[in-house]
Amino acid sequence: MDNKKILVTSPLLPELDDFIPYLKEIWDSKWLTNNGHFHQELEKALAAYLKVPYISLFTNGTLPLIAALQAERITGEVITTPYSFVATTHSLWWNGIKPVFVDIDPITCNLDPTKIEAAITSRTTAIMPVHVYGQPCDTEAIQEIADKYGLKVIYDAAHAFGVNVNGKSILEAGDMSTLSFHATKVYNTIEGGALVMKDEKTKKRIDYIKNFGFSGETTIVAPGINAKMDEVRAAYGLLNLKQVDEAIAWRKQVADQYREALRGVEGITFFEDIEGVDHNYAYFPIFVDKEKFGMSRDELYYKMQEKNVFGRRYFYPLISTFSTYKSLPSAAPSNLPVATQKADQVICLPMYKDLGSESVTSVINAIIR
Ligand SMILES: *Cc1c(COP(=O)(O)O)cnc(C)c1O
């Protein structure tokens, strides 16, 4: 009998002993926030690790979405996916923008580019796709549409830390990309996030916006917000960056073990690796086909819990079903058949560094038996 709960995730933590000298340095300097030296160091280290030209740190992964929309002066309508964490759409709402939901592709679970054009109106100003589970969007097709209609593209890349396609960072796609460094993500700074941009001018503007709009001691250039990352979390982030490769390698082994056991199980499907893509194994979603598996997703979900295996139904319910959004015309389930089906089929299995192979076996047994 397994009587230890296996949870969907567990945070990647640096060694406490390694963290103490960093804290000592912060205490000695008394420089706690406002672009301190750990903040500057982490921006440099992340730009190098992620292979991106410019990055600006944030205090979480939601504020960079809000700030990117502000910086690009996005208004009117924005096309987005309902199959994501709710912060994606909330960032539009906080900017007074009307979200327009477009259905997802059944293979990638990302915004379906073939359905975008039909949703464009004279008020559309941007597209906000999500690389859900770290699976790359069809960035070329999306850019082609954006160029044709003069739209901005802001990627919610909260799941896509370290994902490269043919050696190039996925974070370079579109006009800007956001990251989340929340405790539950592949790489975390407890709470934290970032915005990735292409040029120095945009970085400068974003750095002003995240600091109330201050461009100098007495000059305000924009109605900014306070979204700065502090020194304690920047230092923690530097330490965690040193072990993120090891964490991703561990996750890959877990994914391989799941795949080997579940391949060929009737009614269960999952993602395989894509050639040329460096995956980060942020999540391991399985999709349950009730007819073929002989049990609904929810039946399986609760049966697993009885065996102490706690997956999560990411992403269920769809964002478009929440009270704030459900009356939008684009939120109608008939407009979103693929997303609706995926949301009804998905369970994300436990996935984190140090998840032992015996625990992985327990998860597999809770599904198969
Ligand atoms: C986690 C997440 C966010 C928000 O990040 P926080 O750091 O929790 O604010 C935004 N979008 C997606 C898709 C996420 O998964």
PDBQT file of the ligand as one rigid body, heavy atoms in Angstrom, charges set to zero:
ROOT
HETATM    1  C1  LIG A 401       1.634  30.572 -14.085  1.00  0.00    +0.000 C 
HETATM    2  C2  LIG A 401       1.026  31.236 -15.256  1.00  0.00    +0.000 A 
HETATM    3  C3  LIG A 401       0.848  32.623 -15.341  1.00  0.00    +0.000 A 
HETATM    4  C4  LIG A 401       0.976  33.543 -14.188  1.00  0.00    +0.000 C 
HETATM    5  O1  LIG A 401       2.131  33.529 -13.529  1.00  0.00    +0.000 OA
HETATM    6  P1  LIG A 401       2.253  33.989 -12.014  1.00  0.00    +0.000 P 
HETATM    7  O2  LIG A 401       3.734  34.030 -11.859  1.00  0.00    +0.000 OA
HETATM    8  O3  LIG A 401       1.591  32.956 -11.170  1.00  0.00    +0.000 OA
HETATM    9  O4  LIG A 401       1.619  35.339 -11.892  1.00  0.00    +0.000 OA
HETATM   10  C5  LIG A 401       0.413  33.169 -16.538  1.00  0.00    +0.000 A 
HETATM   11  N1  LIG A 401       0.113  32.393 -17.588  1.00  0.00    +0.000 NA
HETATM   12  C6  LIG A 401       0.222  31.061 -17.530  1.00  0.00    +0.000 A 
HETATM   13  C7  LIG A 401      -0.119  30.261 -18.739  1.00  0.00    +0.000 C 
HETATM   14  C8  LIG A 401       0.654  30.431 -16.350  1.00  0.00    +0.000 A 
HETATM   15  O5  LIG A 401       0.713  29.087 -16.286  1.00  0.00    +0.000 OA
ENDROOT
TORSDOF 0
